[in-house]
Structure formats: structure tokens, C-alpha cells
């Protein structure tokens, strides 16, 4: 049976920093204490040397000392004098000797008459000096000074303080310093603990390796997700943006720290990002994408920032538009099937009444009319996607009481459009323009929408695809000529799903292909929208049979 010894849990980052800071503070405090002790000891030795020098000089200058030296027994007068000086000046010894170094005085009377232990050569030459020397009383800091009388050296005096006494003085200072050091260490430990407790809360008790792994996972996740992620600080500056966010917003370069207002985004998208309240699943247009925007403020007291998520629904929006067109076309076919059933009942009734010739004539006329309408559209626009779109829109317009007309100068052959101009974008552009025109013309007298589609030469870009849609509605106020293409602008009440997105999608698709989009007043009243898309030199313009306006009903 094997016993599994649990592995010790890695110390948290806060714990590691606390231990490191505690050791650092202890080393600094101990080092400072040691340095101060050695410095104070040196200063104490220097002070002792200065004190001994001052005492020895004062004794050498005393007239009573010179007078005692001239007596037959100098010791009798100098020994009591030396003892009094030691007591008064707080030195450990005062030794007065003859010029050869024989002692006249000493703290230990037994040493009187013996040779002084130490260096006296410099004093015999008339110099005063200090030194540290081990004599009869042990190691001491001493000063030696010559005693002169009428210019002659008549004796020497040495005053000193034992090193042991100096150490006691330094020890007293060390005790006080140790108390200060202990207080500094305790204060540093308390401060370090408080700081690291706060750090522990912010790091959730994780160690450095865990934080490093979390950062790596964080970076990998940010760059891996396809959705855009944008983080703004409290001043609406970019704090973080992932690769998806850069791609969806169309921003390049270093934008960290830049204000949202300086990113060059559409005004309505910028307003959504700058809003203080949360935004949920709002649809906005970027340079060439349709985005679903969600914003959420960062919680925690004062405003700390905003988290923005972006989803690309460009293809979904385009597919939704195509699906709506197909749904309308299906409804139109259902209506036509109902009308066809009525016509069939009429034919059957004529046959039952015995009027077979009138029944054949009625059925043939209806068939020729339907075929003629289809042939007219296909002859004008043989490009299959646009032809199918126009047939479907024609059925929808008729269902709503609006006549859709393809002008006689329309000519767009199959295979003329380059691969760089996908059919989906053409459906977006022409389908939304026609839907907008039908909405405007419905209820007007007459209720007509005219569509022209052709190519023409252009010196700047080689050739252009021209799509022009006119209606007989109320027209566009010149003051709204620019606003009409903004997302959310509409002169009609908002219905299910909102309004004001169709023309914005048209402008987005036109800009994506470097085209132009304009609106003006139509000849018969109403609005005329015109789109010009460059085709390059590879597409030859088809000759127009006439000018817009004289078209045939479809």
C-alpha cells in the first residue's frame, strides 16, 4: 500500500511578495543596524582619541606639573594629581613619565617606576599623537604629549580610555538602535501585510504561474473568437480590442488609448458605443458590414468602463432580404394562382354555355399577355438574377396596386457583369430600391415605379452599371437628401423589425464596390434613385435603345 503524500499548495502571488518583502525589509534593517553600529564604534573611538588628546595636552600645559617635575620626588605630587584628573575627565588612566619613559604615575601604584608600555618616540621629538595599544590595562586608545619647560622636554604624559569602555558606549547606542530597527521591521511587516492582503483580494489568491496561465488563456481566447470584443475605459477610450473587433469595425494600427469618437466609425454606431445605458442586439452599419451591437457597463461603484460585443450579420441580413423577396414572390404566385383559377372557371363556364370559341379566345389572350410580360423583362434584362428579381418585384407591385415598368432603354445581357460584382449585392441594391419605390408610390395617382438597368461608357472607370429607380410618390425633401441613406431614417411609421435599414444597406453595398448613389426629383414627380457601379475595362457597355421614361408596363 502506497501512501500518497499531498503536494504542498503553491504559495499565492501575494504570499510570495509578502515573504520577499519581509526578507528584504529584514535585510535592509539589519544591514543598516550593522553599518550604524560599526560607524558609531568608529566615531566612539575617534571621540575617545580626541578626549584623551585634550586631557594629555591640558596636563602638559599645567604649570603645577612642570613645577612637580623639578622636585626631588615628582611622584609624591603627581600621583594624587593624576588620580583627580582621571576622576574629573572620565578617562581610564593618566600616566606621567620622565623623558625616557619611566613612570611617575599610574592607576596601579605597583607600576610606578617601570617603563611605559607603548610608543613614545614621536613625543620625545616634541609631537603629540594618538594610537590604540595594549598595555598593562589592556587595549586602549591613548594620546602621548611631551611636557616642556623653557623649551626643554622634561617629561611625557599619556592619557587613555580602554577599548572595553568604548565598546560599552557603542553597546548602549546599539541597544537603542536595535529598538528602532525592531520598530521599523514591525512597521514594515504590518504595511507589507496590509498591501499584500489587498493584492490577495485583487488576484483572488492565485500565484504567479496561475496568473501567467490565465493571461495566456485570456489572450488566446480573445484572438480565437470570431466575434468582435471591445473594452472601453471610464473615459470611453479603447482599453482592449481583439482581432475580430478590428476586422468588424475596420480599424487598423494602434488604437489602444484612442477615444471611440476618433475611430472614424459611422455616427450612429459611435453614439451606441458612447451611450451610458446598455444596448441589446442593436443593428448598426459599419463601413462594409452589418453588425449586431451589445454594450454592457462594467459593474463596481463608479463607472469603470464598457464591454462591447460585435456580431457580423452582413450575410444574414443579405439572406434575409433575399428570403423576403422570395416570400413576396411566393405570395404573388399564390395570388396569380388564385387569379388563374378564376380565369379557368370563366373558361369552363363559357364551354358549359356552349360558347367554345369565346372560351378559346379568352384563354389564348390571357396566355399571350402573361408570356409577353415575361418576354419583355427577359429581353430588357437577360441577366438571370436581375430578371428573376424584377419578375418577382413586378408580381409584388401588382399585388399592392402599383405598376412596375422596365424602361425601354434597359439592356443588360447575361454574362456582362464581372465576378467582382456578386449577384447578392445586386439583389440588395436593386431589391431595396424597388421596395422603397413601391412603398412611396402605393396610393399615389398614378401608382408607378420605373426601373432602368444598363451599362454606359465612362472615361474614368471604363464602363459603369447604371441602375435607376423612379416612383410617382411624394418625393424626397431636399433637406433630407443625405439623411435618407442613414440607418434608422424613414418617413413612414416603424413596422415589425423597424424601418430605415434598406437604403442604408444600399449605400453600404454601393460603397463596397466604389460606386455612387444619388437621389433627385423624378420627371413626373416623386423620387429618382440612381446607382452607378464601375465595371472596369473588361465589360463593354451595351447600347441603349432610348432614354428612361418611355418604358413598357411589366
C-alpha positions in Angstrom: 0.0 0.0 0.0 1.4 3.3 -1.1 0.7 6.4 0.9 0.2 9.4 -1.3 1.8 12.5 0.3 -0.1 15.6 -0.6 1.9 18.1 -2.5 2.1 21.5 -0.8 -0.1 24.1 -2.4 1.9 26.7 -4.3 2.1 29.9 -2.4 0.0 32.7 -3.8 1.5 35.7 -5.5 0.5 37.8 -2.5 2.2 35.3 -0.2 5.3 35.2 -2.3 5.5 39.0 -2.3 4.9 39.2 1.4 7.8 36.8 2.1 10.1 38.5 -0.3 9.3 41.9 1.1 9.6 40.7 4.7 13.1 39.3 4.0 14.1 42.4 2.1 13.0 44.7 5.0 14.8 42.5 7.5 18.0 42.5 5.4 17.8 46.3 5.0 17.1 47.0 8.7 19.8 44.5 9.9 22.3 45.9 7.4 21.6 49.4 8.4 21.9 48.5 12.1 25.2 46.8 11.5 26.5 49.7 9.4 25.4 52.2 12.1 27.0 50.1 14.9 30.3 50.0 13.1 30.1 53.7 12.2 29.2 54.6 15.8 32.0 52.4 17.1 34.5 54.2 14.8 33.0 57.5 15.9 33.3 56.5 19.6 37.0 55.6 19.0 37.6 58.9 17.4 35.8 60.8 20.2 37.9 58.8 22.8 41.1 59.8 21.0 40.1 63.4 20.9 39.2 63.3 24.6 42.5 61.6 25.6 44.4 64.1 23.5 42.6 67.1 25.2 43.4 65.7 28.6 47.0 65.0 27.9 47.5 68.5 26.4 45.8 70.1 29.4 48.1 68.2 31.8 51.2 69.0 29.8 50.3 72.7 29.8 49.7 72.8 33.6 52.4 74.8 35.5 51.9 72.7 38.6 53.0 69.6 36.6 56.2 71.3 35.4 56.9 72.5 39.0 56.4 69.0 40.4 58.8 67.5 37.9 61.5 69.9 39.2 61.1 68.5 42.8 63.3 65.6 44.0 60.3 63.2 44.2 57.8 64.1 41.4 55.6 61.0 42.2 54.6 62.4 45.6 52.8 65.4 43.9 51.9 64.0 40.5 50.2 60.7 41.6 47.3 62.4 43.5 47.0 65.0 40.8 46.7 62.2 38.1 44.0 60.4 40.1 42.0 63.6 40.4 42.3 64.2 36.7 41.1 60.7 35.9 38.0 61.1 38.1 37.2 64.6 36.7 37.7 63.8 33.0 36.3 60.3 32.8 39.5 58.7 31.4 40.8 55.3 32.4 44.4 56.3 33.0 46.8 59.2 33.2 50.5 58.3 33.2 53.2 61.0 33.7 56.7 59.8 33.0 60.2 61.1 32.5 61.6 61.7 29.0 63.0 58.1 29.0 59.5 56.6 29.7 59.9 55.7 33.4 56.5 56.2 35.1 56.0 58.7 37.8 52.2 58.0 38.0 49.9 55.1 37.2 46.4 53.9 38.2 48.2 50.8 39.7 50.8 52.2 42.1 52.8 48.9 41.6 53.6 50.0 38.0 55.2 53.3 39.1 58.9 53.3 38.3 58.6 50.8 35.5 59.0 51.5 31.8 55.9 52.8 29.9 54.4 50.3 27.5 53.7 52.0 24.3 55.3 54.2 21.6 56.9 57.4 22.9 59.4 58.2 20.1 57.3 60.8 18.4 56.5 62.5 21.8 60.3 62.5 22.6 60.7 64.5 19.4 58.1 67.1 20.5 55.0 65.7 18.8 51.6 64.9 20.2 49.9 61.7 18.7 47.2 59.1 19.4 47.2 55.4 19.0 45.5 52.2 20.0 47.8 50.0 22.1 47.5 47.1 24.5 49.3 48.0 27.8 49.0 46.9 31.4 45.3 47.8 31.5 44.5 46.1 28.2 43.7 47.6 24.8 43.2 51.3 25.0 43.0 54.5 22.8 45.7 56.8 24.2 47.3 60.1 23.5 51.0 60.9 24.3 52.2 64.5 24.7 55.6 66.0 25.6 55.9 68.2 28.8 58.2 71.2 28.1 59.8 73.7 30.5 61.6 76.6 29.0 61.7 74.8 25.6 63.1 71.6 27.0 61.3 68.3 27.2 61.2 67.5 30.8 58.6 64.7 30.8 55.9 62.9 28.9 52.2 62.4 29.7 49.8 59.8 28.3 46.0 59.8 28.9 43.8 57.0 27.5 40.4 55.2 27.5 40.2 51.5 27.4 38.7 49.9 24.3 36.3 47.9 26.6 34.8 51.2 27.8 34.5 52.4 24.2 32.6 49.1 23.4 30.2 49.8 26.3 29.4 53.2 24.9 28.8 51.7 21.5 26.8 48.9 23.0 24.4 51.4 24.6 23.9 53.1 21.2 23.4 49.6 19.6 20.6 48.8 22.1 18.8 52.0 21.2 19.4 51.3 17.5 18.1 47.7 17.9 14.9 49.1 19.3 14.5 51.5 16.4 15.3 48.7 14.0 12.7 46.3 15.6 10.1 49.0 15.3 10.9 49.7 11.7 10.8 46.0 10.9 7.4 45.6 12.7 6.0 48.6 10.9 7.3 47.3 7.5 5.8 43.9 8.2 2.4 45.4 9.1 2.5 47.6 6.0 3.6 44.7 3.8 0.8 42.5 5.2 -1.9 45.2 4.5 -0.6 45.8 1.0 -0.5 42.0 0.2 -3.9 41.4 1.7 -5.3 43.9 -0.8 -3.2 42.3 -3.5 -4.6 38.9 -2.5 -8.1 40.1 -2.9 -7.4 41.5 -6.4 -5.5 38.4 -7.5 -8.1 36.0 -5.9 -5.3 34.2 -4.1 -3.6 33.0 -7.3 0.1 32.6 -7.7 2.3 33.9 -10.4 2.1 30.8 -12.6 -1.7 30.7 -12.4 -1.9 34.4 -13.3 0.5 33.8 -16.2 -1.6 30.9 -17.5 -4.8 32.9 -17.1 -3.2 35.8 -19.1 -2.1 33.3 -21.9 -5.6 31.8 -22.0 -7.1 35.3 -22.0 -5.0 36.3 -24.9 -5.7 33.1 -26.8 -9.4 33.4 -26.3 -9.5 37.0 -27.4 -7.8 36.2 -30.7 -9.6 32.9 -31.3 -13.2 34.1 -31.1 -14.7 35.4 -34.4 -17.0 37.8 -32.6 -15.6 41.3 -32.0 -14.8 42.3 -28.5 -14.2 45.9 -27.5 -13.5 47.2 -24.0 -13.7 50.9 -23.1 -12.5 52.6 -20.0 -14.4 55.2 -18.0 -13.5 58.0 -20.5 -14.7 55.9 -23.5 -11.1 55.2 -24.6 -10.2 51.8 -26.2 -8.7 49.6 -23.5 -8.7 46.4 -25.4 -9.8 45.2 -28.9 -9.4 41.7 -30.3 -8.7 40.8 -33.9 -12.4 40.2 -34.6 -13.3 43.7 -33.4 -10.6 45.3 -35.6 -11.9 43.4 -38.6 -15.6 44.2 -38.0 -15.1 47.9 -37.2 -12.5 48.3 -40.0 -9.9 49.9 -37.7 -6.2 49.5 -38.2 -3.0 50.4 -36.3 -2.6 51.0 -32.6 -5.9 52.3 -31.3 -5.4 51.4 -27.7 -6.0 54.6 -25.7 -7.8 56.3 -28.6 -11.3 57.7 -28.0 -14.2 56.0 -29.6 -15.1 59.3 -31.3 -11.7 59.3 -33.1 -12.1 55.8 -34.7 -13.9 57.2 -37.7 -17.0 55.0 -37.2 -20.5 55.9 -38.5 -22.2 58.4 -36.3 -25.0 56.1 -35.1 -22.5 53.3 -34.3 -20.4 55.8 -32.4 -23.4 57.0 -30.5 -24.3 53.5 -29.5 -20.8 52.9 -28.1 -20.8 56.2 -26.2 -24.2 55.6 -24.7 -24.3 55.2 -20.9 -27.2 52.8 -20.9 -26.8 49.2 -22.1 -27.7 48.4 -25.7 -29.1 45.0 -26.6 -29.0 43.4 -30.1 -29.0 46.7 -31.9 -28.3 46.6 -35.7 -25.8 49.1 -36.9 -23.8 49.6 -40.1 -20.1 49.8 -40.2 -18.0 50.6 -43.3 -19.0 47.5 -45.2 -20.7 45.3 -42.6 -24.0 45.0 -40.8 -23.3 44.5 -37.1 -25.3 43.5 -34.1 -24.1 45.5 -31.1 -24.4 44.8 -27.4 -23.0 47.0 -24.7 -22.8 46.5 -21.0 -21.2 48.8 -18.4 -18.6 47.3 -16.1 -20.1 46.9 -12.6 -18.4 48.2 -9.5 -19.2 51.6 -7.9 -18.1 54.4 -10.2 -18.2 53.9 -14.0 -15.2 51.8 -14.8 -15.9 51.2 -18.5 -18.0 49.4 -21.0 -17.8 45.9 -22.6 -18.9 45.8 -26.3 -19.6 42.7 -28.3 -20.0 42.8 -32.0 -21.5 40.1 -34.3 -21.3 40.2 -38.1 -24.8 39.7 -39.6 -23.9 41.0 -43.1 -24.6 37.7 -44.8 -27.6 37.0 -42.6 -29.1 40.4 -43.5 -28.5 39.8 -47.2 -30.1 36.3 -46.9 -33.0 37.8 -45.0 -33.5 40.3 -47.8 -33.4 37.5 -50.4 -35.8 35.5 -48.2 -38.2 38.4 -48.0 -38.1 38.7 -51.8 -38.8 35.0 -52.2 -41.6 35.3 -49.7 -43.1 38.2 -51.6 -42.7 36.3 -54.9 -44.4 33.3 -53.4 -47.3 35.4 -52.2 -47.6 36.9 -55.6 -47.6 33.5 -57.2 -50.3 32.4 -54.8 -52.3 35.4 -55.8 -51.7 34.7 -59.5 -52.7 31.1 -59.0 -56.0 32.4 -57.5 -56.5 34.7 -60.5 -55.7 31.8 -62.8 -58.3 29.6 -61.1 -60.8 32.4 -61.6 -59.9 32.6 -65.3 -60.1 28.8 -65.6 -63.6 28.9 -64.1 -64.5 31.5 -66.6 -63.3 29.3 -69.5 -65.1 26.3 -68.1 -68.3 28.3 -67.7 -68.1 29.6 -71.3 -67.7 26.0 -72.5 -70.7 24.8 -70.5 -72.7 27.6 -72.0 -71.8 26.3 -75.5 -69.6 29.3 -76.3 -66.4 27.4 -77.1 -65.0 29.9 -79.5 -65.2 32.7 -76.9 -63.7 30.4 -74.3 -60.7 29.7 -76.6 -60.2 33.3 -77.5 -60.3 34.4 -73.8 -57.8 31.7 -72.7 -55.4 32.5 -75.6 -55.4 36.2 -74.8 -54.6 35.6 -71.1 -51.7 33.3 -72.1 -50.3 35.7 -74.6 -50.4 38.6 -72.1 -48.5 36.7 -69.4 -45.9 35.4 -71.9 -45.5 38.9 -73.3 -44.8 40.4 -69.9 -42.1 37.8 -69.2 -40.6 38.2 -72.6 -40.4 41.9 -72.2 -38.5 41.7 -68.9 -36.1 39.0 -70.1 -35.5 40.9 -73.4 -34.5 44.0 -71.5 -32.6 42.4 -68.7 -31.4 38.9 -69.6 -29.0 38.7 -66.6 -30.9 35.9 -64.8 -30.6 37.2 -61.2 -31.9 40.6 -62.0 -34.5 39.3 -64.4 -35.9 36.9 -61.7 -35.8 39.8 -59.2 -37.7 42.1 -61.5 -40.4 39.5 -62.2 -40.9 38.8 -58.5 -41.0 42.5 -57.7 -43.4 43.0 -60.6 -45.8 40.5 -59.1 -45.4 42.1 -55.6 -46.1 45.6 -57.0 -49.2 44.4 -58.9 -50.4 42.8 -55.7 -50.2 46.2 -54.0 -51.7 48.1 -56.8 -48.5 49.6 -58.2 -47.4 49.3 -61.8 -43.8 48.4 -62.3 -42.3 49.5 -65.6 -38.9 48.5 -67.1 -37.8 51.4 -69.3 -37.2 50.7 -73.0 -33.5 51.7 -72.8 -32.8 48.9 -70.3 -30.3 46.4 -71.7 -28.3 44.1 -69.5 -27.1 40.9 -71.2 -26.2 37.7 -69.4 -22.5 37.4 -68.6 -21.9 41.1 -68.8 -21.3 41.7 -65.1 -17.9 40.8 -63.8 -17.3 38.3 -61.0 -16.2 41.1 -58.7 -19.9 42.3 -58.6 -21.7 39.4 -57.0 -25.4 38.8 -57.6 -26.2 39.1 -53.9 -25.1 42.7 -53.9 -27.2 43.4 -57.0 -30.2 41.9 -55.2 -29.5 44.1 -52.2 -29.2 47.3 -54.2 -32.0 46.9 -56.7 -34.4 45.0 -54.4 -34.2 47.6 -51.7 -34.6 50.5 -54.2 -37.6 48.9 -55.7 -39.2 48.1 -52.4 -38.6 51.7 -51.3 -40.1 53.0 -54.5 -43.2 50.7 -54.3 -43.8 51.9 -50.7 -43.6 55.5 -51.9 -45.8 55.0 -55.0 -48.5 53.0 -53.3 -51.7 55.1 -53.0 -50.4 57.8 -55.5 -52.1 58.6 -58.8 -50.7 57.2 -60.9 -49.0 54.5 -58.9 -46.0 53.6 -61.0 -42.4 52.6 -60.5 -39.9 52.8 -63.4 -36.7 50.7 -63.4 -33.8 51.2 -65.8 -30.7 48.9 -65.9 -28.0 49.4 -68.5 -24.2 50.0 -68.9 -22.6 53.0 -70.4 -19.0 54.1 -71.1 -17.1 56.2 -68.6 -13.7 57.7 -69.2 -12.7 57.4 -65.6 -13.5 53.7 -64.9 -14.0 52.2 -68.3 -17.7 51.4 -68.0 -20.4 51.6 -65.4 -23.5 49.7 -64.5 -26.4 52.1 -64.1 -29.4 51.2 -62.0 -32.2 53.9 -61.9 -35.5 53.5 -60.0 -38.1 56.3 -60.1 -41.5 56.4 -58.5 -44.6 58.7 -58.6 -44.8 59.1 -54.8 -44.4 62.3 -52.7 -40.6 62.5 -53.4 -37.7 63.3 -51.0 -37.4 66.6 -49.3 -34.1 68.2 -50.4 -33.3 68.8 -46.8 -33.3 65.0 -46.2 -31.3 64.1 -49.3 -28.3 63.0 -47.2 -30.3 61.7 -44.2 -32.4 59.4 -46.3 -29.5 57.0 -46.5 -28.8 57.0 -42.8 -29.7 53.8 -40.8 -33.0 54.4 -39.0 -34.3 57.3 -41.1 -37.7 56.8 -42.6 -40.7 58.9 -43.4 -43.1 56.0 -42.6 -44.0 54.6 -39.2 -41.8 51.8 -37.9 -43.2 48.4 -38.6 -42.2 45.0 -37.4 -38.4 44.8 -37.5 -38.1 48.6 -37.9 -37.6 50.8 -40.9 -34.8 52.8 -42.3 -32.4 50.0 -43.0 -33.0 49.3 -46.7 -31.4 52.4 -48.2 -28.6 52.3 -45.7 -27.8 48.7 -46.9 -27.9 50.0 -50.5 -25.4 52.8 -49.7 -23.2 50.3 -47.9 -23.2 47.9 -50.9 -22.5 50.7 -53.3 -19.6 52.0 -51.3 -18.2 48.5 -51.1 -17.9 48.5 -54.9 -16.6 52.1 -55.1 -19.9 53.3 -56.7 -22.0 56.3 -56.3 -25.6 56.7 -55.1 -27.7 59.8 -55.5 -31.4 60.9 -55.2 -33.2 63.6 -57.1 -36.7 64.6 -58.2 -38.2 62.4 -60.9 -39.5 64.0 -64.1 -43.2 63.2 -63.3 -42.8 63.9 -59.6 -41.7 61.6 -56.9 -38.1 60.5 -56.3 -35.4 59.1 -58.6 -32.6 57.0 -57.1 -29.6 56.3 -59.3 -26.7 53.9 -58.6 -23.5 53.8 -60.7 -21.2 50.9 -60.2 -17.8 50.7 -62.0 -17.3 47.6 -64.1 -13.7 48.2 -65.3 -12.4 47.9 -68.8 -13.4 44.3 -69.2 -17.2 45.0 -69.6 -18.3 46.6 -72.8 -21.3 48.9 -72.5 -24.5 47.9 -74.2 -26.1 50.4 -76.5 -29.3 52.0 -75.0 -32.3 51.9 -77.2 -33.7 55.1 -75.8 -33.8 57.2 -72.6 -35.7 56.4 -69.4 -39.3 57.3 -69.2 -40.8 55.7 -72.3 -40.8 52.2 -70.9 -43.4 49.5 -71.2 -45.5 48.1 -68.4 -44.5 44.9 -66.9 
